Each structure stands twice: as C-alpha cells, then as structure tokens.
C-alpha cells in the first residue's frame, strides 16, 4: 500500500529555543511518510543549525530552506513551493502535534474524498512566569485573546509555570459560519489536501500584507470558496504562548 | 493568531480581509450563503466606544434574555470592533457562547440607534 506523503511546513524566525520540541513532535509521528521543511526567516539566533541537528534523526525527507522575504506568510509560501506531499501540515516553530495527529487526519481524509481539510481539537498552553498554584488547580484566568470554547484553565500537572485549556471544536455542519464568527483554532489543528493548498497558494491566501489573523483569512477563504471541512476526533495539537515570543 | 496587536491595527486588517473575501470566487458546488453568513461578511469593522449599561437598556429593543449583554458590554472600557466586544461579552457569560451572531446583531442595532458611537 502506498503511504500518502504529508509535508510539514515550519516557518521559523528565532525559534532555536522551541524548535527541538516542535520537530520532535513531527519526527515521532505514528504516520511514517512525512516530509519536513523548515523555512528559516531572518532569524538572529541559530535556528537553522538547531533545525538541522534536530532533523538529523528523521527517516523521511527534510530540508532547511531560507526565505529572506520578511514575514511568516512569505515563509509559508516559500515552504509550500518546495513541498511534494499529498497533504500539507502547517506548523509554527513553537507548537507541537499529538503523536498520532497526522495519521488520524490522513486516514479520515483518505476515506472521505469529498472533504478537503481536516480539523481537530486543541490545547492552549500559556507560560505564566509568576504563577503560584498547585498542579491541576482550576484558575480564573483572563486571557489577552478571546477564543470561543471552554474557558476552564488549569495549571499543568508537570510544569509549574504553565496553564492549559482544552478547546473541543467538535463536528459542525457549517464550518464557514464558525470561521466567520471567529471560532478560532490554530493552523496546525488542520490538515490540508494538496488540491486545496494549491488553490489557496495560487490566490495567496497566506496574505503577506496581513499583520494579524493570517490563518483566519487562510481558512475562511478556503471555507468560503467551498472547500469542505471534516472534524477528526482525537487529532490533538498543542498551541503554546510564552512571554517574549511573538507568534 | 499572531502577536499582541492593538485594536486599530486589528480592525484595519480585518476590514481588508473582509474586502478580499467579498470578491472571492466561490466554487459551483459551494453551499449557498444564508443571512448569518452575509451579515458576518458585511459586519461593521470600525472601533466602537461602549456606554453605560443603563443607557443601553433604555435604547435597546433586545428581549429580556439578552439584557445581560448590556451590563457586560458596559464593563468594557476601551474602544474595539463590535466583533471583539461580542466575544468579550460571551467570554463573561458562557451561556451566550453559541449566540455570537445574536450578540453581534444587537451591538450593530445599538450602533444604528445611536446608543454607541464609532471612534473617529
């Protein structure tokens, strides 16, 4: 049986501190056919060297390319132009995938040819340097960005200064309406079929001029055009925010 | 989602996105748009200054089930887009989470009635 290739595209600017964990979450995926493309984008740290070191143990194809054009979206476009996968996985340099995330979404899309983009549930982890709370404690945390879903934040069991919140998007018959109402999910919660990714690249849905909400425009564009979204239970990812690290 | 960004910058960016979405080609088999889709695609993207809850109650035509949103709205102290304000209201009252469009329509209605003002 031919394994569908998944291209994981990781735009990276000053991601040396987080790249090892991010790339490990890709290398250790249960799905075996994974191509990894790290797009170095004007870093002032040693991101490229860190990426190469982390990728050395990857058994599939990988490359570290340079995109000098400023901005994460330019890096995403550069990464896509180099990829050859049947599916595209977008991944920021400080986020991680659940170990079977890709496998679950590939199998779901393979068995549902009318659907174009898979999406899953996600956990938001925030590092709070001065946090004083016992493990598992429920917190009334006012977050700087509002996301619909549960607002039950708890201190992580094993990390003293990290709080987390699980967002279950669940299935819906009208994903476009959710996107228009800004029910946000991070870009790595999705897996995009190549035909959809190619169309989106052609119209530059990763708009290089957008200073924010770039993924909102990308996925709303997809849904409004008519690409179909499929919820895949158990395909989990972690979205991380840390002080002094821009997303 | 990206780095922390000010309300004026976000509002301008989302207005630009909305303009691009309005001219987007749709595939032949895309589901037709309903009233809620069209409303959200044409929503006001300016910044709006909230007012006192008592003022809003007087001027609103919302039913009793939505009156809580006026109290919550009055707690917001800074100008922002109606969309962001609707999300903040829902964040304070999770029972309203599934009613984003209803809240947003009410905020638009308040704007049309002159109960709230856009920031110049």
Contacts between the chains, C-beta under 8 A, distances in Angstrom:
chain1	res1	chain2	res2	distance
A	72	B	2	7.8
A	144	B	4	6.2
A	145	B	1	6.1
A	145	B	4	7.9
A	146	B	84	7.3
A	146	B	87	4.3
A	146	B	88	6.0
A	146	B	90	7.9
A	146	B	91	5.1
A	148	B	87	7.1
A	148	B	90	7.0
A	148	B	97	5.8
A	148	B	100	7.3
A	149	B	97	7.8
A	151	B	91	6.5
A	151	B	94	6.7
A	174	B	31	7.9
A	176	B	31	7.7
A	176	B	37	6.4
A	177	B	34	8.0
A	177	B	36	6.0
A	177	B	37	6.2
A	177	B	40	7.5
A	180	B	36	7.9
A	180	B	37	6.2
A	180	B	40	3.9
A	180	B	41	6.5
A	181	B	40	6.2
A	181	B	100	4.5
A	181	B	101	6.5
A	181	B	104	8.0
A	182	B	83	6.5
A	182	B	87	6.8
A	182	B	100	7.9
A	184	B	1	6.2
A	186	B	1	6.9
A	203	B	24	7.9
A	207	B	17	7.6
A	207	B	20	7.4
A	209	B	16	7.3
A	210	B	13	5.6
A	210	B	16	7.4
A	210	B	17	6.9
A	211	B	2	7.2
A	211	B	5	6.5
A	211	B	9	5.9
A	211	B	13	5.4
A	212	B	1	7.6
A	212	B	2	4.5
A	212	B	3	7.5
A	212	B	5	4.5
A	212	B	9	6.9
A	212	B	10	5.6
A	212	B	13	5.3
A	213	B	1	7.1
A	213	B	2	7.0
A	213	B	10	7.1
A	213	B	13	6.1
A	213	B	14	6.4
A	213	B	17	6.8
A	214	B	2	6.5
A	215	B	1	7.0
A	216	B	1	7.8
A	216	B	17	7.3
A	217	B	17	4.7
A	217	B	20	7.4
A	217	B	21	7.8
A	220	B	17	7.6
A	220	B	21	6.6
A	221	B	20	7.8
A	221	B	21	6.8
A	221	B	24	6.2
A	224	B	21	5.9
A	224	B	24	5.5
A	224	B	26	6.7
A	224	B	30	7.6
A	224	B	41	8.0
A	225	B	24	6.2
A	225	B	25	6.9
A	225	B	26	5.9
A	225	B	27	5.8
A	225	B	30	6.6
A	226	B	26	5.6
A	226	B	27	3.6
A	226	B	28	7.9
A	226	B	29	6.1
A	226	B	30	2.9
A	226	B	31	7.5
A	227	B	27	7.9
A	246	B	2	7.2
A	246	B	3	3.9
A	247	B	1	6.1
A	247	B	2	5.2
A	247	B	3	5.6
